[in-house]
Amino acid sequence: MSKKEVSLKYFPYLLHPRNTVLVTTVGKDGKQNVLAVAWITPISVNPPYLGISIKPGRYSHKLLLETGEFVVNVPTFDLAKEVTICGRKSGRTLDKFKEAGLTVKKAKIVKAPIIKECIAHLECKVVNSIEVGDHTFFIGKVLAAYVSEKHFKELYDVKEHKTLLHIGRNKFTTTQDTYKEIKL
Ligand SMILES: Cc1cc2nc3c(=O)[nH]c(=O)nc-3n(C[C@H](O)[C@H](O)[C@H](O)COP(=O)(O)O)c2cc1C
């Protein structure tokens, strides 16, 4: 296998395709926003923490600092265009929910909304934020988590759930119907 050197500015793409989500936020004036996030990770189960890496300058970054609340909404592969709109335009100048044709609904606990077209929602409260290089890593405590029964039993049913995986630029892929279960 021949291997080539990759410029370090492209290193993240050696770790893609990555599960991509829509993160909804709310400002202290009640204004709601949404952005696409591929750099998300679970951190701890008990207590339940997850992390999102957000670049300062994004409108969502300002709203996260203002109210410290957000919802992670899990889209499916068929929402690739809507996710791209949320990931290429800023809520500072337009209503992305309207632009992408996404429906907001009230969340159970936090003031940030959920997106009806997504299949799972994790309501979070920021408990810490760390400036790391050119991004801020926001650590959220998960306050509520719910998912479409059709798509998730004890794990995602890959026959039903076509995950949205970001390859890079505006390219996405998804998972297959088949899976391997390894017995050791
Ligand atoms: C598929 C995809 C994934 C993205 N992932 C991230 C991410 O993890 N962190 C981030 O800061 N920006 C990410 N972005 C860029 C933001 O979503 C984008 O800058 C967005 O327009 C910010 O919107 P806002 O200004 O309304 O907050 C991603 C964009 C796309 C298209």
The ligand as an SDF file (V2000), in Angstrom:
LIG
                    3D

 31 33  0  0  0  0  0  0  0  0999 V2000
  -21.2980   19.1930    7.1090 C   0  0  0  0  0  0  0  0  0  0  0  0
  -20.7750   20.3580    7.8990 C   0  0  0  0  0  0  0  0  0  0  0  0
  -20.2330   20.1630    9.1630 C   0  0  0  0  0  0  0  0  0  0  0  0
  -19.7740   21.2400    9.9290 C   0  0  0  0  0  0  0  0  0  0  0  0
  -19.2120   21.0290   11.1560 N   0  0  0  0  0  0  0  0  0  0  0  0
  -18.8100   22.0720   11.9130 C   0  0  0  0  0  0  0  0  0  0  0  0
  -18.2680   21.8650   13.2220 C   0  0  0  0  0  0  0  0  0  0  0  0
  -18.1450   20.7380   13.7070 O   0  0  0  0  0  0  0  0  0  0  0  0
  -17.8900   22.9680   13.9210 N   0  0  0  0  0  0  0  0  0  0  0  0
  -18.0220   24.2420   13.4400 C   0  0  0  0  0  0  0  0  0  0  0  0
  -17.6610   25.2180   14.1180 O   0  0  0  0  0  0  0  0  0  0  0  0
  -18.5360   24.4610   12.2080 N   0  0  0  0  0  0  0  0  0  0  0  0
  -18.9340   23.4150   11.4440 C   0  0  0  0  0  0  0  0  0  0  0  0
  -19.4700   23.6280   10.2090 N   0  0  0  0  0  0  0  0  0  0  0  0
  -19.6280   25.0130    9.7240 C   0  0  0  0  0  0  0  0  0  0  0  0
  -20.8570   25.7050   10.3140 C   0  0  0  0  0  0  0  0  0  0  0  0
  -21.9880   24.8660   10.3280 O   0  0  0  0  0  0  0  0  0  0  0  0
  -21.1260   26.9610    9.4690 C   0  0  0  0  0  0  0  0  0  0  0  0
  -20.0450   27.8620    9.5770 O   0  0  0  0  0  0  0  0  0  0  0  0
  -22.4380   27.6560    9.7640 C   0  0  0  0  0  0  0  0  0  0  0  0
  -22.7560   28.4740    8.6590 O   0  0  0  0  0  0  0  0  0  0  0  0
  -22.4180   28.4820   11.0350 C   0  0  0  0  0  0  0  0  0  0  0  0
  -23.6960   29.0620   11.1810 O   0  0  0  0  0  0  0  0  0  0  0  0
  -24.0160   30.2260   12.2480 P   0  0  0  0  0  0  0  0  0  0  0  0
  -23.1430   31.4110   11.8850 O   0  0  0  0  0  0  0  0  0  0  0  0
  -25.4670   30.4830   12.0100 O   0  0  0  0  0  0  0  0  0  0  0  0
  -23.7190   29.6900   13.5990 O   0  0  0  0  0  0  0  0  0  0  0  0
  -19.8790   22.5570    9.3980 C   0  0  0  0  0  0  0  0  0  0  0  0
  -20.4220   22.7540    8.1190 C   0  0  0  0  0  0  0  0  0  0  0  0
  -20.8620   21.6750    7.3740 C   0  0  0  0  0  0  0  0  0  0  0  0
  -21.4410   21.9050    6.0020 C   0  0  0  0  0  0  0  0  0  0  0  0
  1  2  1  0
  2  3  1  0
  2 30  2  0
  3  4  2  0
  4  5  1  0
  4 28  1  0
  5  6  2  0
  6  7  1  0
  6 13  1  0
  7  8  2  0
  7  9  1  0
  9 10  1  0
 10 11  2  0
 10 12  1  0
 12 13  2  0
 13 14  1  0
 14 15  1  0
 14 28  1  0
 15 16  1  0
 16 17  1  0
 16 18  1  0
 18 19  1  0
 18 20  1  0
 20 21  1  0
 20 22  1  0
 22 23  1  0
 23 24  1  0
 24 25  2  0
 24 26  1  0
 24 27  1  0
 28 29  2  0
 29 30  1  0
 30 31  1  0
M  END
$$$$
